């Protein structure tokens, strides 16, 4: 029996051990998944590389990811902006919109979520269903009457149309935080209630401190969608000195007039920096947030 | 009546948490407080009336008028907007065609890529976190103007794609390729459905695969018989969300085509055309009518998807 086994082994001299097979399989996996992964980020890397190239080099050494020399002046040239308005102004506007917008949207959402998750009141289920229903509405149905009213109020070319609607929270984040609060045990609430704490007190003293992870996740997404938002600032902030980075980038890169592509890619790259910084520092929250609530991106 | 449902919900959760004393729970849960409840949800409730319900009703009313925001006389025009849209506006149909094509290619392709990559990344190998970040990165920056600008250049005449492939195609200039190139940008951003699929894959009980392996099922069979059926609720969710979202695609098409649906209106996505009618021509009445057709289309498609779900979506606990 054992001699027969030996003969078989000898007959196939190149047979791999189990460990070697495992190793080869792993190698194949990493080569395959890694290469496609590289292909996925390649366009982004390409843009970052182009932001350091001289404009002529962008078009002559198209596929190279390594600039021949670092042309940092792309950044200083780009920062000068358009029509005498520098990117300092555009970044200031973007931070006002994304910063205050996130603050308003997330804090309102947390308050509303507490109401839905922990207070019992007449009609709660109907309102909650309605709120989820608004998630499916296309923005286009609201956009026109909203614009007409904000226009009549004289709010065009102010930040009000961008910020005031956010004081009502956002259905998506309300839903997310409701789900989170439902997972918090009610013992502490009950103890506080017995000690004579009001519902408001319970929210601020007991629930809010425990909401930190949910609030961080909501804030990241709120900030990052607001930062990227193009449509709303584009419609409401028409004066150049009120442009946000995304709106400014559009005029800056207008194919009809643009020539300094090094500077355009420099400003494009720079506009993604806040998003990447947040992504790197909060990756855990981001991934969990998407996975548990199934949101868009 | 709606409260009965809540009460029922509270009772089932009671049954589940047997360790908790009954009295305490009841004392907490069943004390109603309408004033406090409405106080807490008031930000959303006020916002809902001011920024959703009233505007939506207003846009329905506007859809039957010639309102133009330029000070022209406001007239009730009955179904004129719809008549013009369906029978006289050639550009409208071009935009409908572009949008349907876009949605019907972008959504399935996105989901197929998302699912394939999710299956690939669903291992315990070490570098998987790194890969996940790499595959998600395009989706993270996807909505930005910067990425749209970049895509336009990559697919430009002397751009990256032509250089690497040796082709000489004006991807966004040629009516044959323009919409398809826009679809590639959407497909490149499959990160969010991918992460949702990944979460779903992790929840499939391992015993199922072990049992199948013992029964001699191969990898392909295991995927078809276990993974796919177990994932159908998540496929369904992603399908609904992606369909709704892709109908509303605006920024990328707007930046890349300069906002007018070049070439030959092949990339004139519905929201783009709606924007032009509303904010370039100031035909607010007509644009409102358009927005209601969009709403109706999305609602009908969602309803169809929901109705179809009982034939192909598998929920655990079903006898099927």
HADDOCK unambig.tbl for C-alpha pairs under 7 A between the chains (distance, minus, plus):
assign (segid A and resid 34 and name CA) (segid B and resid 131 and name CA) 6.99 0.50 0.50
assign (segid A and resid 37 and name CA) (segid B and resid 131 and name CA) 6.36 0.50 0.50
assign (segid A and resid 37 and name CA) (segid B and resid 134 and name CA) 5.73 0.50 0.50
assign (segid A and resid 37 and name CA) (segid B and resid 135 and name CA) 5.90 0.50 0.50
assign (segid A and resid 40 and name CA) (segid B and resid 134 and name CA) 6.88 0.50 0.50
assign (segid A and resid 40 and name CA) (segid B and resid 135 and name CA) 6.20 0.50 0.50
assign (segid A and resid 41 and name CA) (segid B and resid 134 and name CA) 6.22 0.50 0.50
assign (segid A and resid 41 and name CA) (segid B and resid 137 and name CA) 6.96 0.50 0.50
assign (segid A and resid 41 and name CA) (segid B and resid 138 and name CA) 6.77 0.50 0.50
assign (segid A and resid 47 and name CA) (segid B and resid 150 and name CA) 6.68 0.50 0.50
assign (segid A and resid 59 and name CA) (segid B and resid 158 and name CA) 6.66 0.50 0.50
assign (segid A and resid 62 and name CA) (segid B and resid 159 and name CA) 6.70 0.50 0.50
assign (segid A and resid 62 and name CA) (segid B and resid 160 and name CA) 5.68 0.50 0.50
assign (segid A and resid 62 and name CA) (segid B and resid 163 and name CA) 6.99 0.50 0.50
assign (segid A and resid 63 and name CA) (segid B and resid 160 and name CA) 5.86 0.50 0.50
assign (segid A and resid 108 and name CA) (segid B and resid 43 and name CA) 6.53 0.50 0.50
assign (segid A and resid 111 and name CA) (segid B and resid 40 and name CA) 5.90 0.50 0.50
assign (segid A and resid 112 and name CA) (segid B and resid 40 and name CA) 5.29 0.50 0.50
assign (segid A and resid 112 and name CA) (segid B and resid 41 and name CA) 4.36 0.50 0.50
assign (segid A and resid 112 and name CA) (segid B and resid 43 and name CA) 6.88 0.50 0.50
assign (segid A and resid 112 and name CA) (segid B and resid 44 and name CA) 6.54 0.50 0.50
assign (segid A and resid 115 and name CA) (segid B and resid 37 and name CA) 5.35 0.50 0.50
assign (segid A and resid 115 and name CA) (segid B and resid 40 and name CA) 4.86 0.50 0.50
assign (segid A and resid 115 and name CA) (segid B and resid 41 and name CA) 5.58 0.50 0.50
assign (segid A and resid 119 and name CA) (segid B and resid 33 and name CA) 6.86 0.50 0.50
assign (segid A and resid 119 and name CA) (segid B and resid 37 and name CA) 5.42 0.50 0.50
assign (segid A and resid 120 and name CA) (segid B and resid 32 and name CA) 4.89 0.50 0.50
assign (segid A and resid 120 and name CA) (segid B and resid 33 and name CA) 6.04 0.50 0.50
assign (segid A and resid 120 and name CA) (segid B and resid 37 and name CA) 6.50 0.50 0.50
assign (segid A and resid 121 and name CA) (segid B and resid 32 and name CA) 5.54 0.50 0.50
assign (segid A and resid 121 and name CA) (segid B and resid 33 and name CA) 5.51 0.50 0.50
assign (segid A and resid 121 and name CA) (segid B and resid 34 and name CA) 4.46 0.50 0.50
assign (segid A and resid 121 and name CA) (segid B and resid 37 and name CA) 5.56 0.50 0.50
assign (segid A and resid 122 and name CA) (segid B and resid 3 and name CA) 6.97 0.50 0.50
assign (segid A and resid 122 and name CA) (segid B and resid 34 and name CA) 6.16 0.50 0.50
assign (segid A and resid 123 and name CA) (segid B and resid 2 and name CA) 6.60 0.50 0.50
assign (segid A and resid 125 and name CA) (segid B and resid 2 and name CA) 6.20 0.50 0.50
assign (segid A and resid 136 and name CA) (segid B and resid 244 and name CA) 6.99 0.50 0.50
assign (segid A and resid 137 and name CA) (segid B and resid 295 and name CA) 6.89 0.50 0.50
assign (segid A and resid 138 and name CA) (segid B and resid 248 and name CA) 6.73 0.50 0.50
assign (segid A and resid 138 and name CA) (segid B and resid 295 and name CA) 6.44 0.50 0.50
assign (segid A and resid 140 and name CA) (segid B and resid 291 and name CA) 5.70 0.50 0.50
assign (segid A and resid 141 and name CA) (segid B and resid 56 and name CA) 5.89 0.50 0.50
assign (segid A and resid 141 and name CA) (segid B and resid 59 and name CA) 6.57 0.50 0.50
assign (segid A and resid 141 and name CA) (segid B and resid 288 and name CA) 6.85 0.50 0.50
assign (segid A and resid 141 and name CA) (segid B and resid 291 and name CA) 5.14 0.50 0.50
assign (segid A and resid 141 and name CA) (segid B and resid 292 and name CA) 6.47 0.50 0.50
assign (segid A and resid 142 and name CA) (segid B and resid 52 and name CA) 6.25 0.50 0.50
assign (segid A and resid 142 and name CA) (segid B and resid 55 and name CA) 5.30 0.50 0.50
assign (segid A and resid 142 and name CA) (segid B and resid 56 and name CA) 5.37 0.50 0.50
assign (segid A and resid 144 and name CA) (segid B and resid 59 and name CA) 6.98 0.50 0.50
assign (segid A and resid 144 and name CA) (segid B and resid 284 and name CA) 6.68 0.50 0.50
assign (segid A and resid 144 and name CA) (segid B and resid 288 and name CA) 6.81 0.50 0.50
assign (segid A and resid 145 and name CA) (segid B and resid 55 and name CA) 5.13 0.50 0.50
assign (segid A and resid 145 and name CA) (segid B and resid 58 and name CA) 6.24 0.50 0.50
assign (segid A and resid 145 and name CA) (segid B and resid 59 and name CA) 5.93 0.50 0.50
assign (segid A and resid 146 and name CA) (segid B and resid 51 and name CA) 6.96 0.50 0.50
assign (segid A and resid 146 and name CA) (segid B and resid 55 and name CA) 6.05 0.50 0.50
assign (segid A and resid 165 and name CA) (segid B and resid 47 and name CA) 6.49 0.50 0.50
assign (segid A and resid 165 and name CA) (segid B and resid 51 and name CA) 6.63 0.50 0.50
assign (segid A and resid 167 and name CA) (segid B and resid 43 and name CA) 6.58 0.50 0.50
assign (segid A and resid 168 and name CA) (segid B and resid 43 and name CA) 4.48 0.50 0.50
assign (segid A and resid 168 and name CA) (segid B and resid 44 and name CA) 4.27 0.50 0.50
assign (segid A and resid 168 and name CA) (segid B and resid 46 and name CA) 6.93 0.50 0.50
assign (segid A and resid 168 and name CA) (segid B and resid 47 and name CA) 4.70 0.50 0.50
assign (segid A and resid 169 and name CA) (segid B and resid 43 and name CA) 6.99 0.50 0.50
assign (segid A and resid 169 and name CA) (segid B and resid 44 and name CA) 5.90 0.50 0.50
assign (segid A and resid 190 and name CA) (segid B and resid 28 and name CA) 6.26 0.50 0.50
assign (segid A and resid 228 and name CA) (segid B and resid 143 and name CA) 6.01 0.50 0.50
assign (segid A and resid 228 and name CA) (segid B and resid 144 and name CA) 4.86 0.50 0.50
assign (segid A and resid 230 and name CA) (segid B and resid 251 and name CA) 6.60 0.50 0.50
assign (segid A and resid 231 and name CA) (segid B and resid 251 and name CA) 6.98 0.50 0.50
assign (segid A and resid 246 and name CA) (segid B and resid 145 and name CA) 5.65 0.50 0.50
assign (segid A and resid 249 and name CA) (segid B and resid 145 and name CA) 6.81 0.50 0.50
assign (segid A and resid 250 and name CA) (segid B and resid 145 and name CA) 6.70 0.50 0.50
assign (segid A and resid 250 and name CA) (segid B and resid 255 and name CA) 6.81 0.50 0.50
assign (segid A and resid 268 and name CA) (segid B and resid 146 and name CA) 4.67 0.50 0.50
assign (segid A and resid 272 and name CA) (segid B and resid 141 and name CA) 6.93 0.50 0.50
assign (segid A and resid 290 and name CA) (segid B and resid 192 and name CA) 6.91 0.50 0.50
assign (segid A and resid 290 and name CA) (segid B and resid 195 and name CA) 6.78 0.50 0.50
assign (segid A and resid 290 and name CA) (segid B and resid 196 and name CA) 6.69 0.50 0.50
assign (segid A and resid 291 and name CA) (segid B and resid 195 and name CA) 5.80 0.50 0.50
assign (segid A and resid 291 and name CA) (segid B and resid 196 and name CA) 4.86 0.50 0.50
assign (segid A and resid 291 and name CA) (segid B and resid 199 and name CA) 5.54 0.50 0.50
assign (segid A and resid 294 and name CA) (segid B and resid 196 and name CA) 5.82 0.50 0.50
assign (segid A and resid 296 and name CA) (segid B and resid 192 and name CA) 6.01 0.50 0.50
assign (segid A and resid 297 and name CA) (segid B and resid 139 and name CA) 6.19 0.50 0.50
assign (segid A and resid 297 and name CA) (segid B and resid 140 and name CA) 6.38 0.50 0.50
assign (segid A and resid 297 and name CA) (segid B and resid 192 and name CA) 5.66 0.50 0.50
